[in-house]
Amino acid sequence: MGVPFTMTTSRRARLLAPAAAALLTAALAGCGAAAGGSGDAGSAGQSPVADKLSDDPATAVRNAPDITGHAGSVQATTQLTTAAGDKKASFTGGGPYDYAKRIGRLEVQVPPGAATSGPVVEVYEPGIVFLQNSGAKVPPGKWVKLDVRQLADGNLISNGATDPATAAAALRGVQQATLVGDETVDGTPLKHYKGTLDLAKAADAAGGQAGYGLQMAAATFTVKAVPFDAWLDAQGRLHKVTELFSFAGVAGSKDAKDQVQVTSTVSLAGFGTAVSVAEPAAADVVELKDNGSPSPK
């Protein structure tokens, strides 16, 4: 899901699998150079003690992942923009997420100049991601399976989008939050909150495989206090979240001109609407060798 690493360090090059690297390198060229302790929002079908908005802003936002999960499923749209100097690249995508099965699917539209034509399709679960049409040396119609720890940012933004489970799970690491005010979005009255979050603390709160990606991201991004805006309804469900990430486009540089800014926005709707998402058939999944060539799983 994510975006835009230039892979300027050998560490990133080792961690970023070829399937994602091909897409992201081309995209960034245009830029200049998860229930309970599982990390998904809460278990579907449960009735939490308080499916309502807390009066404390930080608590309200931290509770949002669990409360949102009680809906059972959502439809998500995502927009991700990378900016380095005066160069920008934008990705958009969307698809369903099943909180009960902890699996989602996104179809991501890539910007001109990317290493692939047509949308990148991603099926994601805690700790793993399947990619199709990612620009890697994978036959048409086939998928590559990756452990999120193979990706420098833990798949937070690696493939042009941020999955809704990860975007919500990051809010478990809220360090401070304030209530901006009341706003109506698409006809729904919402509370708008603003603050910062800590990805490492979010990873600890998520735990298990659901925390893997957040751990990787915490080590990669240069701004540790991640700014966010979140919009919650009267039940405390997350309707929209925007998170701002930064990383050095030039290894080790702290100069402003070398920083890449990534703005990720995820919007949720259709709470509780039936969805159907499944892993790709095993026969359609290939693994990549070290040189990026495919081999049957």
N, C-alpha and C positions, 0 to 999 in steps of 0.2 A: 503494500500500500503505500507507499511512500514516495519518495521523491529523489532525490537529487544529490547524491554524493559524488564529488569529483574524484574520490579515491586517491588523494594526493599523498597518502602515507602508505607504507608497506603493510601496516597493521590493518588499515581499512581494506586494502586490496585482498588481504588474506581472508578477512571476515566476510566480505561481501561476495556472495555466491555469483557465479557468472550469469545466471538467469536474470537476476536483478541488476547486476552491474551493467549489462549491455543497454538496458533501457535507461538507467539513471545517468550513466555517463553522457549519453546523447542529450538527455533532457537538460543536464546541467551545463552542457556545452552552450546551450542557449542561455544559460544563466551566467556565463562568464568563465570561466576558466577551462474485569472480567468477573459468580455467586458466592457470597460469603467470602471465605478465604481463597476461593478459586480465581478471583480476579474478574470474572464476569459478574454482571449485576445479578441480584438475588435469584433464588430458585423459583422457577415459574410455578404458579398455582398456589404458592404460600400466601398467607395473609399476615403481613408483618404487624408488629405491635403498633406501629405508627406509620401508615401510608399517608403522611401529611408533611407539610413543610415545617421544618423547625424554625423557631424564632431567631436562632443564632445563625448568622450567615455562613460561617465556616462549617458548622454542623450540617446545615441544609445541603450544602454542595457536596460534602463528603458522603452524605446518605444517599445522594442521587443515584449512584450506580446500582445499589441494592433495590431501591424502590422502583427504578425503571425496569429492572429485571422481572419484577412481579407481574408485569404486563404479559410476559411470555414470549412476545416477539415484537419486532418493529420493522419498519421500512426506513432505510437510511439513505441520505444523499450526502456527498462529501465534495468539498472543494479544497484544493491545495495549491498554494502559490509560492514559488521560490523567487527570491530577489537577491541579486548580487550586483551592487552598483546600480547601473541603469538597465541591467538585463533581467528579464523576468520570464518565468515559464509557469503555465497554469494547467492543472489537471482537474477533471471533474469525474464523478462516478456515483454509483448508487446500487442498492440491492437490499435483500432481506437479511435479518439476523434472528436466529432461533435461540432464545436464552435457555430453554429447557435442554436442548441438545448441545448448546454452546458451539454453534457453527453458523457461519455466515458466508455470504457471497457478494462480491462487488464486481461491477464491470466498469473499468476506468478508461476514460477517453484521454489519449495522450496528445501533447502539443506537437505541432509540426517540427520535424527535425529529429524526433525520437527514433530509436533503433528499430521500431516496429510500426507497421501500419495497422490501423484498426484497433479496437479496444483490447486492453489487457484484462483478462478475467482472473479473479483471485477467489479461492475458497480458503477460509481461515478458521482455525480452531486454536485453543490455548497452546502456545508453543510451536505450532507448525503452520505452514502455509503452502498451498498448491497454486502454481502459476501456469497460465496458458497464454500463448502469444506474447511472451515476455521479451522477445528479441534474442533469446539464447538459441543455440543450435539444437532446437527441439522440433521434431516433425510436426507438421500441421495437425491440430486436433489433439495433440498429446499434452501432458502436464508434467511439470517438474515439482518435486516435493522438497521443501526446505525446512530445516529447523531454524526458528527465528534467531538462534544464537549464531547462525552463519551470516547474519546481516549486521552490519556495523551499528545500525540504529535499532536493531531488534524488530524490524518491520514496522516501526511506528509510522514512518513516512516513506519507506524505501521504494515502493512501487507505484507512487503517484496518488496515494490516498491513505487516510487513517481509518482503520476499521472502528465501528462504533463501540465495540467492547473495550478496545484499548483506549480510545478517547475518554470513555466514561471511567475506566479503571484509573486513569491518570488523576482523576479528581479525588481519589482516595488520599492523595498526597498533598491536599490543600494546606497551605501554611497560614494564610490569612485571606479573608474575604470580606467585602463590604456589599451592602445592598445599594445598587445604583438607583433602582426605582421600579415602578410598574410599567409594563409595555404590552401591547397587544400585537401578536405575531400570527398571521394567517387566521385572524379571528379568535385566537385563544389568549386570554389574559395570562401573562407570565410575569415572574419576578426576575429581574436582571441583576446578576451578581458579577463582581469583578475582583480579581486578586491574583495570588501567585501560588504555584504548586511545586512540590519537590518530587521528581521522578523516582529517586532512590527510595523515599519513604512510601511512595505509591506502590513500588515493587514489593516492599516488605509487607504492606497491607494486603496486596493481592495474593502473594504467596504462590508456591508451586509453579507449574508450567506457565500459568497466566502471568506470572511476574517476570519471566525470562526476558521478554522484549523490553519491558520497562527498565530492567537492570542494564541491558545493553545501551539503551538510549541515555540513561543517566550518566554513563561513562563517556558517551560520545558528544553530547551537546555541550557547548561552552557556557551557556547561561543556565545556571543551576536553578534559579528561582524563575520558573516558567510562567509568564503572564497568561491569564485566561479570562474569558468572559463566558458565563453560563446562564441559560434561561430555563427556569423551572416552573412547572405549573403548581396549582394549589395542593396537589397530592405529593409534590416533591419529585415528580418525574422530570428527567432531562429531555428538553425539546431541542436545544441547540447548545453547542459549545465551540468556542474558538480558542485555539492554543497557539502560542507563538514560540517557535524553537529557533535556536541559532547554532551554527557550527562554523569552524574555520575552514574557508575554502583553500587557504594556503596553510599547510601543516605548521602548527605551533604559533602562528601569527595571531596577535591580539589587535592588530590595526583594524579600524572600522572598515576600511576599504576591502579587506580580505574576508569579511564576515558574510555568510549567507544566511538570510532570514527566511524562515519557512512559516507561513501562516496556514494553519489547518482548521477548517470549519466542518463540523458534522452536524446535520440536522436529522431529527427523528420524528416520525409520524406513523400513523396506522398502528397504534399500540394495540396488541392483542389480535391483529389480523392474521389469519392462518398463513403460514409460509412453508415452503418445502425446499430444504437445502441438504445436500449429501456430498460426501467425498467423491472424487472421480473414481471410476472403476479402476481396479488395480492394473488391469491390462493396458490402461491408457496413461499410466504414470511411468516416467523414466527418471533415472538418476543421472546427474552430471559428473563426469570424471574431472580430475583436477584441471585438465586442459579445456574444459567447457564442452566436450563432446558428450552426447547422450549415450547411455547404456540402459538396456531394459532393467526394470526393477526386479 
